[in-house]
Amino acid sequence: MSIIRFDALRETLKRKPIKVLQSEKRSTLFGQNVFNKYAMQQYLTRSAYESVMNAIEHGTRIDRKIADQVAVSMKDWAMSKGATHYTHWFQPLTGATAEKHDAFFESINGSLAMEKFDGEQLVQQEPDASSFPTGGIRNTFEARGYTAWDPTSPAFIYERTLCIPTIFVAYTGEALDNKTPLLRALQAIDTHATAVCKYFDKTISKVNATLGWEQEFFLVDNALALSRPDIQLTGRTLLGHFSAKGQQLDDHYFGIIPVRVMSFMQDLEEECMLLGIPVKTRHNEVAPNQFEVAPIFEEANLAVDHNSLLMDVMQKVAKRHNFRVLFHEKPFAGINGSGKHNNWSLSLDNGTNLLSPGKTPMKNLQFLTFFVNTIKAVYEYEELLRASVVSAGNDFRLGASEAPPSIISVFIGNQLSAVLDELENVTKGKLSPQEKTDLKLNIIGKIPEILLDNTDRNRTSPFAFTGNKFEFRAVGSSANCAGPMTVLNTIVAKQLKEFKIEVDKLIESKSLKKDEAVFNVLREYIKESKKIRFDGDGYGDAWEKEAKKRGLSNNRNTPEALKVIASKKTVALYEEMDVMSKVEIEARYEIKLEEYTKRLQIESRVLADISRNHVVPTAIIYQNTLLENTKNLKEIFGEEFRKIAKEQLELIMVISNHITEINALVIKMEEQRAKANKQNGLKSAEQYCNKVKPFFEKIRFHCDQLETMVDDNIWPLTKYRELLFTR
């Protein structure tokens, strides 16, 4: 194995940057391979174009005849760009994307052929998709799942295939994907946010949830990644002694992008431009060989699709540059993990951001309404929000190396906290003329000035207000954004619905004016949700104790956090907001538990294999070298050899102890794994979490100690310093 390690290092050191020719401006490339508004105007009839736009903007159904027209035009456009196949591109509950390619080709009477694509093929397909996780919604032998066209996300061409974004549902109608609940949640937020907006402007007819994600990732040379069985099979290192140099000098963060990485990023950005993914930012992240790309904000559904597509494209582009992309939340111990910050806001059709104050007190009151309601929603459903980011990988990341803790809290900064504290003291009921003036001029009127210099620097907050948006930082780098975005939009929609009911009640029963009613309800929300606001350091026992006093949950691992998903409160929420049925909720609960269990099962098997078949044999080889050395010393020096070979003898004993511990711990871990495998659902997940996973660090400790002792020339596993600093 040491031969593989050194061959991989030699191969990596020979790498040359792959030149990427960029002949056109980004603005010219942008969206060339997307069937967007411009392409539709070129290829669709006026009536077909208007029908598709109405479906996108208002959710209206597309007539079958129109669907036929759209399909023919889409095919002609795709073929003009070299496409030969089409696929319904969807996001099953694996968290990844899925596709089945069909050719436009059709035979006629066995002797002739033509290219064909009609409305039926565009609108709906029946893939043989029985092996996707369903959480018991359907049996494996029941393969009748359907993909249905989502016109709100434009079709695109990738590698000569027309990709049509779709939802994926069971024969009985239940959602089998991540996109369907998201679309329902976005409909809910539109409905209830629009209703609240009419307090401030009766002409408002639509509200969009927007999302700007920040994708963090590690890049490792492909040869080095292939030399590590743990990276190959789990996406992270299960063993490895810390490099003497890590991120402690902060010299990688925002530093000069390495030449090979820059070539990869240029190639990636060109692919993104063609696919309409508005990637704008690229930079080095904190940890060595960690990077980030981020786009311009988009409507949430499209942003989720673009992030899923980006992750697929990154893997393909990385291969061209002899890299392996690691999306795991914690691929290396001792340095920062990777997140996917979800920057969320609400906006009107004209682009007005509802979480950005305006130039008038009325606009600022509108801002406060959505600002306070979001905080209240997070307070009411903090456990569900925590559950939306669970995964085996994120369990290792949260609470370590600048990542947020597992306790959900909201950071808004001292200045905005002062504003809310003042609003908390607003008189109940009708306001005096003096109080109205004071509110408008001294509190609400000054919000834009407050936000102008209120830059957020709290990196440990899981949910922070950052000027004109909320940043959900607890999301893991490998996650599909649809999960947390479904939860966030649903809980805010629910809160806005409750807000309108309470405001209307005060207007009707208490004869309060609209502004007074709004202030009265906001005042109570500020008081009720104050416990969720926290501007301090999220690390350590002090915050945990304080959070416990406040009644906030601290669900440290996936099995704990997932329990809320199937609770009566969650079911009632989703059913009331028409986002998911009880069957769909319970299915996702089962799928999440099963995924968590299987990932830990795989990791435990890989760890046992590497420690027994790679580490221990190598340690024995080195130990035998030491034994041979001491034997020779004894032959030469006789009884004096014990003094001369003191260090060797001690090292032989230490190595023996580590080998003994490794073997004993692996046996115990396998015994616990066998017990876990006999359980089902939550019990199995808890057994893996509480009884199997604790062995990971124990076994790792002894293996990593051996790494510091064994001759570097025979150590089989590529080391941290090589994985993180070979460029």
Sequence and secondary structure as in RCSB ss.txt:
>XXXX:A:sequence
MSIIRFDALRETLKRKPIKVLQSEKRSTLFGQNVFNKYAMQQYLTRSAYESVMNAIEHGTRIDRKIADQVAVSMK
DWAMSKGATHYTHWFQPLTGATAEKHDAFFESINGSLAMEKFDGEQLVQQEPDASSFPTGGIRNTFEARGYTAWD
PTSPAFIYERTLCIPTIFVAYTGEALDNKTPLLRALQAIDTHATAVCKYFDKTISKVNATLGWEQEFFLVDNALA
LSRPDIQLTGRTLLGHFSAKGQQLDDHYFGIIPVRVMSFMQDLEEECMLLGIPVKTRHNEVAPNQFEVAPIFEEA
NLAVDHNSLLMDVMQKVAKRHNFRVLFHEKPFAGINGSGKHNNWSLSLDNGTNLLSPGKTPMKNLQFLTFFVNTI
KAVYEYEELLRASVVSAGNDFRLGASEAPPSIISVFIGNQLSAVLDELENVTKGKLSPQEKTDLKLNIIGKIPEI
LLDNTDRNRTSPFAFTGNKFEFRAVGSSANCAGPMTVLNTIVAKQLKEFKIEVDKLIESKSLKKDEAVFNVLREY
IKESKKIRFDGDGYGDAWEKEAKKRGLSNNRNTPEALKVIASKKTVALYEEMDVMSKVEIEARYEIKLEEYTKRL
QIESRVLADISRNHVVPTAIIYQNTLLENTKNLKEIFGEEFRKIAKEQLELIMVISNHITEINALVIKMEEQRAK
ANKQNGLKSAEQYCNKVKPFFEKIRFHCDQLETMVDDNIWPLTKYRELLFTR
>XXXX:A:secstr
 HHHHHHHHHHHHT         S HHHHTTTTB  HHHHHHHS HHHHHHHHHHHHH     HHHHHHHHHHHH
HHHHHTT  EEEEEB BTTSS B  EEESEEEETTTEEEE   HHHHHEE  B TTS  TTSS TT  BEEEEE 
TTS  EEETTEEEEEEEEEETTS B BSHHHHHHHHHHHHHHHHHHHTTT TT   EEEEEEEEEEEEEEEHHHH
HT HHHHHHSS S     SSSSTT  STT    HHHHHHHHHHHHHHHHTT  EEEEEE SSTTEEEEEE  EEH
HHHHHHHHHHHHHHHHHHHHTTEEEE  S SSTTS   BEEEEEEEEETT  BTTS  SSHHHHHHHHHHHHHHH
HHHHHTHHHHHHTT  HHHHHHTTSTT   SS  EE  HHHHHHHHHHTT  SSS  HHHHHHIIIIIITTHHHH
HHT     TT SEEE SSSEEETT BTTS THHHHHHHHHHHHHHHHHHHHHHHHHHHHS   HHHHHHHHHHHH
HHHTGGGB  S   SHHHHHHHHHHT     SHHHHHGGGGSHHHHHHHHHTTS  HHHHHHHHHHHHHHHHHHH
HHHHHHHHHHIIIIIHHHHHHHHHHHHHHHHHHHHHHGGGHHHHTHHHHHHHHHHHHHHHHHHHHHHHHHHHHHH
HHTS HHHHHHHIIIIITHHHHHHHHHHHHHHHHS TTT  S  HHHHHH  
